[in-house]
Amino acid sequence: MADISSPSDAIMAAAASGLRAQQSRMRIIAENMANSDSVSKTAGGDPYRRQVAVFTPVMLAGGIQGVAMSSIAADTKPFPVQYQPGHPAADDKGNVKLPNVDPLMEAMDMRDAQRAYEANLNVIDTDKAMQTSLIQLLSK
């Protein structure tokens, strides 16, 4: 890891770690949304299980604290069940387990991740603007 030599570098490093974490979170949310209708291919089997990003604080170069996605955890919420006796995934009672993915919740999570991503981008843009202003001031 590169050494952090200025406060601006520290700001960029922290914001970049947030960007990477939120990008990973959005990928997982997209996978959940894509699989929100994926049932088992075998009778009585489990369908797609919702995944959740797990974030942890990380120490960046120069003692700056950032964030990283440390793992992907399976959502333990039970699968909803629907009676569909003719379905290939139905168990012996005619019930089909559906994924534990709620598209509305995923959309809300995606919006939250997008806002966090945008906030980190704004930090980077603000830092750049401050650096530009400082250079202009010093060149006068």
C-alpha positions, 0 to 999 in steps of 0.5 A: 500500500502506498504511504499517505503523504497528505491529508488530501491523499487520506481523503482520497484513500478513505473515499476510494475504499467506500466506493469499492465497498458500495460497488461490491454491495450493488453487485450483490443486490443486482444478483439478488434481484436477478434471482428473485424468481429462481426456484429449485430445479429439484422437487422440494429443493431450496431456491436461491437464498438472498445474499447480504454484503458484510462490511468491516472497518479496515486500516489504510496506509497512514493509519486512515480508517476505511471500509471493505466488504469482508464477506457475503452472508446468506440471509437466514430469513425463511423461504416463502412457500406457495402451493403449486402442485404441478410445478417441477419444484413442488414437494410431495404436498404440492408446495414450492419454496420461493426465494427469500428475496423481496424485490422492494427491499432490494430496490431500497437497498440499491438506492441506499448503496447508490447514495453512499456511492455518490456521497463518496464521489462527492467527497472526491470531487470536493477535495479536487475542487479544494486542491484546484482553488489552492493552486489558483490562490498560490499561483497569484 
